[in-house]
Amino acid sequence: MATVLVEVDGSSAGVQEVGSLTYVVLNGARKVIAVEPLPNVARCAEENVRLSNVADRVKVVNAALGNEPMGVPCNQAVYSSGNFSTLKGSGPCKVPGVSLGDLLKMVDNPYLLKMDCEGCEAQVILGPERERLRAFEHIIFETHPHITGVSNEELLVSLKELGFECRLHKMLDPKCNLAIYYCRGTSNQTSPS
C-alpha cells in the first residue's frame, strides 16, 4: 500500500511493523485507511482484507494522494507495482485525488501515517497541507530523492519544525539515498489548523 493512516484506541499499533495491514489491525488499530492508486493493486488489497476478516476495520481507497485526479496504468502487475510513482508514470485509468485532509476526515483519532508512495512523501511533508501532519503521533516514510529532487535532510527539517523527532530506521540504497525514517511527535506539538 502506498499510504496508510491508522487510528487506535490506546497507544500502540505495532508502529515499527506496519508492513502488513492485518498485522496493524491485529495489534490494536481501530481503523486503517489504505490509499492505493493502481486499480488492480487496490482490488488485490481489498481481497486480502476480505480474506483476513478485517473489512470492518480496514478501508482501501483506490486514489492517488494529491488534490487532482490522476491517470495510472489499469493493469500494472502487482509484483512490479512497488516501483510505480504517480510523479513519473501515468496511464489510461483515471483515479481520484485524495488529500491528507480528506483522509483525516475518515478517522477520529489519527495515530500513525505510513508513506511508501514513491515520491508523494515530499508533497505531503513540504506541501500546503503539511500542518495537518501534527495530527499524527507517528510517521513512517520512505524517501525517494531520486524521484522528487528533494533531499532527505529537507524532509527531516520540515518534520522537525512540525514537532517530530525522526531517526533513520533503514538505509535501503545509499547510492540513491533511499531510506526509511521513523518519526515520533514530541510533547510540544500543537493541533493542526
N, C-alpha and C positions, 0 to 999 in steps of 0.2 A: 504494500500500500504506500502510496505517495505521502499522504499527510494523515495523521491520526490525532484526534482530540479525545481525551479521556476525562470522564467525570467520576469522582469517587465519593463514597461515604467513608470518612475516616482519613487516614494519612498514608496509605501505602497501596500501590498497584503494581509492584514489580517494576519500578521505574527504569532500572538498567536492563531489563529483559523484555523489551516490548516488540520483539521481532514477530511475535505471534498474537493476533487479536484474541484468540481463545485463551492464551496464557494470561493476558491482561485481564480479561473478564473473570477468569477463574481465581485471580489473585486480588479481587476487590473492586474492580471497576463496576460502577453502576451503569454507565453508558459509555459507548465508544462510537465515535463518528469517524469513519474512514473515507477519505477522498481519493478517488482513482479516476484519472482522465480517460484511460483506454477502455472502451466499452467491453471488449471480451475479457479483459483482466478484471473489471468490476463484476461481470457476471460470474466469473470463476470465484471471486471473493464472496459474492452473495451465496453461492452454492456451498462453499466451505463453512460459512456462518450458519446456514441452514442445517448442514450435516452435523455441525458441532453443537447444535441445540442452544445457540446463544442469540438467535434472531431477536429476542425480546430486549437485548441489551446492546446489540451492535447494528449500526446502520451504515450501509455502504452507499456513498453518494458518487454517482458517475458524473464528475465535473472536474474542471481544472481550477486550481487555486488562482484566483485573479478576478477582476471585475468584468471581463469581456468573455463572450463565448469563443471557443477555440476549435479549429479543425485538427483532428487527430486521426491516426490510422484506424480503420474499422476493425481490422483483424490482425493486429500485432500479436505475434506468438508470445504466449505467456512467458516461456523460458528466456526470451530476449527483451522482455518489457522493462527490465530494470535499468536499461541504458537510455530509454526514451525520455527526451526532455521537450516540454512544450515551448521552450525557448529556441530550440534548434530544429524541431520537427513539426510537421503538420500532416494533414490528410483530409479525406473527404467526409469523415463523420464529424458533425458539429456537436460539441458538448457545451453545456452552460458554464459560465464562470461562477465561482463561489468565493466570497470574500471571507476574511477571518471574522469580520463582524457577523456575517450570515451564519458561520459555524458556531460562534459563541451564543447565538440565539437558540441553538438546539440543545444546550445544556444549562443546568442551573449552577453547577459548582465545578467549573473547569479546573483541572488538576495538572494535566500533562499535555504538551504539544510535542509530537514527534514528526519531524520533517525529513523525508528522504525523497525529495521531489526533483532531483536532477536540475537544480538551479533556482527553483522558486523560493528557496530559503532566503536568498538575498533580497527579493522583492518584499517578503514578509518582514524581515528584520530591519530593513532600511526604508521601506515604503511608507505611504501615508497612514497606514493602519498600525504602525509599529507600537504605538502606545497601548494598543489592545493586548499586547504580549504580557503586560503586567497582570493580566487576569490569571495567568498560569503560575503554579508553584514550581514546575519543572519544564524544561525544554530540552529535547534531544534532537540534534540535527546533524545531517551530513553536509559537508561543504563541497562545492563544485566550482572553484575559482577558474578552472579552465573553460567553463561554460559561461559564467557570469561576468568574468573580468573583475570580480570583487574579491579582495584578499580576505583570508580568514581573520586577520587582525582587525580589519574594518568591521566585520560582523561582530567580533567579540567586544570591541569598543562600544558599539551601539547597544549591545545587550547589557554591558556594564553600566552604561548611562541609564538604562531602564531598571537597574537594581538587581541584576543577575550576576552571580559568581559562576564562571564557566571553567571547565577543565577539559583537557584533551582526554577523550576516552580511548580512541584508537586512531593511529595514522594508517590509512588504507593504502595510500600511494604517495610517498614522499616526493616523487618526481612532479606530480600534478598538484601536490599539497591537498589531496583529497583526504578528509578526516571526519571523524565523528566526535562531536562535543556534547558534553552533558552540562546543563546549566541549572542552577537552583536559585530561586528567588530569595532575596535577603529580606530581613525584617523592615528595611526602610522603603520597601516598595509601596506605591500608592495605587489606588484603584484606577482602572482605565477610564478615560472620559467618554 
